[in-house]
């Protein structure tokens, strides 16, 4: 259960406690949603329901690809922090990124894991679930 104070903080304040307006929050959320989709689900395999993104392609480059994609995934977590997501949610998001980074470092199997785990889309789902609960707590 989300406490009202946590919910109102997400709706009204940045991580630094500064007021955040609805338009800025919406722009930030739209930007990270597009980024997550590009990283995890931009390309559909014809004749299937399977999608993959740049994370799967760039991650094929040994070490550097996985490091670069982890950095981009951490940007999504940073934006969630900036719009006021609480530490518990941020920890879950960091866990998703860590799982994908560690598993993705294994040659070939890690790349297959990256294509199916989709840490960025999972993190967007965490943000959306918290935002929905926050709106309900505020109403």
C-alpha positions as CSV (number, residue, x, y, z in Angstrom):
1,X,0.0,0.0,0.0
2,X,1.3,3.4,-0.9
3,X,1.2,6.1,1.7
4,X,-0.5,9.3,0.7
5,X,2.7,11.3,1.3
6,X,4.7,9.2,-1.1
7,X,1.9,9.4,-3.7
8,X,1.6,13.2,-3.5
9,X,5.4,13.6,-3.7
10,X,5.4,11.7,-7.0
11,X,2.7,14.0,-8.3
12,X,4.0,17.3,-7.1
13,X,7.8,17.3,-6.4
14,X,11.1,16.4,-8.0
15,X,13.7,14.3,-6.2
16,X,15.2,17.5,-4.8
17,X,11.8,18.5,-3.4
18,X,11.2,21.2,-6.0
19,X,7.8,21.6,-7.4
20,X,7.2,19.8,-10.7
21,X,4.4,20.7,-13.0
22,X,2.2,18.2,-14.8
23,X,3.5,19.2,-18.3
24,X,7.2,18.7,-17.3
25,X,6.3,15.3,-15.7
26,X,4.4,14.3,-18.8
27,X,7.3,15.3,-21.1
28,X,9.7,13.3,-19.0
29,X,7.5,10.2,-18.8
30,X,6.8,10.4,-22.6
31,X,10.6,10.6,-23.3
32,X,11.5,7.6,-21.2
33,X,8.6,5.6,-22.5
34,X,9.8,6.2,-26.1
35,X,13.4,5.4,-25.1
36,X,12.4,2.1,-23.4
37,X,10.3,1.1,-26.4
38,X,13.3,1.9,-28.7
39,X,15.7,-0.1,-26.5
40,X,13.4,-3.1,-25.9
41,X,10.6,-3.4,-28.5
42,X,11.1,-1.2,-31.6
43,X,11.3,-4.1,-34.1
44,X,8.7,-6.8,-34.6
45,X,9.7,-10.2,-36.0
46,X,7.3,-10.8,-38.9
47,X,4.8,-13.6,-38.3
48,X,5.4,-13.6,-34.5
49,X,4.5,-11.6,-31.4
50,X,8.2,-11.2,-30.6
51,X,9.7,-7.8,-30.5
52,X,13.3,-6.6,-29.8
53,X,15.1,-3.3,-29.8
54,X,18.5,-1.6,-29.9
55,X,19.5,-3.2,-26.6
56,X,19.5,-6.6,-28.3
57,X,21.4,-5.4,-31.3
58,X,24.0,-3.2,-29.7
59,X,24.4,-5.7,-26.9
60,X,25.9,-8.1,-29.4
61,X,29.1,-6.1,-29.2
62,X,31.2,-7.7,-26.5
63,X,31.5,-5.7,-23.3
64,X,31.2,-2.2,-24.8
65,X,27.7,-2.9,-26.1
66,X,26.4,-4.2,-22.8
67,X,28.1,-1.3,-20.9
68,X,26.6,1.3,-23.2
69,X,23.1,-0.2,-22.9
70,X,23.4,-0.4,-19.2
71,X,24.2,3.3,-19.0
72,X,21.2,4.2,-21.1
73,X,19.0,2.0,-18.9
74,X,20.3,3.8,-15.9
75,X,19.2,7.1,-17.5
76,X,15.6,5.8,-17.3
77,X,16.1,5.1,-13.6
78,X,17.6,8.6,-13.1
79,X,14.6,10.2,-14.8
80,X,12.3,8.2,-12.5
81,X,14.3,9.5,-9.5
82,X,14.0,13.1,-10.9
83,X,10.2,12.9,-11.1
84,X,10.0,11.7,-7.5
85,X,9.7,7.9,-7.6
86,X,10.3,6.5,-4.0
87,X,13.4,4.6,-3.1
88,X,11.7,1.2,-3.0
89,X,10.5,1.6,-6.6
90,X,14.0,2.8,-7.7
91,X,15.6,-0.2,-6.1
92,X,13.3,-2.5,-8.1
93,X,14.2,-0.7,-11.2
94,X,18.0,-0.9,-10.4
95,X,17.5,-4.6,-9.8
96,X,16.0,-5.0,-13.3
97,X,18.9,-3.2,-14.9
98,X,21.5,-5.2,-12.8
99,X,19.9,-8.5,-13.8
100,X,19.9,-7.5,-17.5
101,X,23.5,-6.2,-17.2
102,X,24.9,-9.3,-15.5
103,X,23.0,-11.8,-17.6
104,X,23.7,-9.9,-20.8
105,X,27.4,-10.1,-20.3
106,X,27.3,-13.9,-21.0
107,X,28.1,-14.4,-24.7
108,X,25.2,-15.5,-26.9
109,X,22.9,-16.7,-24.1
110,X,23.1,-13.3,-22.5
111,X,22.0,-11.7,-25.7
112,X,19.0,-14.0,-26.0
113,X,18.2,-13.1,-22.4
114,X,18.4,-9.4,-23.1
115,X,15.9,-9.8,-26.0
116,X,13.4,-11.5,-23.7
117,X,13.8,-9.9,-20.3
118,X,13.3,-6.3,-21.4
119,X,14.4,-4.5,-18.2
120,X,13.5,-1.0,-19.6
121,X,9.9,-2.0,-20.4
122,X,9.6,-3.6,-17.0
123,X,10.8,-0.3,-15.5
124,X,8.3,1.7,-17.4
125,X,5.6,-0.7,-16.1
126,X,6.8,0.0,-12.5
127,X,6.6,3.7,-13.1
128,X,3.1,3.4,-14.6
129,X,1.9,1.2,-11.7
130,X,3.2,3.6,-9.1
131,X,1.7,6.6,-10.9
132,X,-1.7,5.0,-11.2
133,X,-1.6,4.1,-7.5
134,X,-0.4,7.7,-6.7
135,X,-3.3,9.2,-8.6
136,X,-5.7,6.9,-6.7
137,X,-4.3,7.8,-3.4
138,X,-4.5,11.5,-4.2
139,X,-8.2,11.4,-5.4
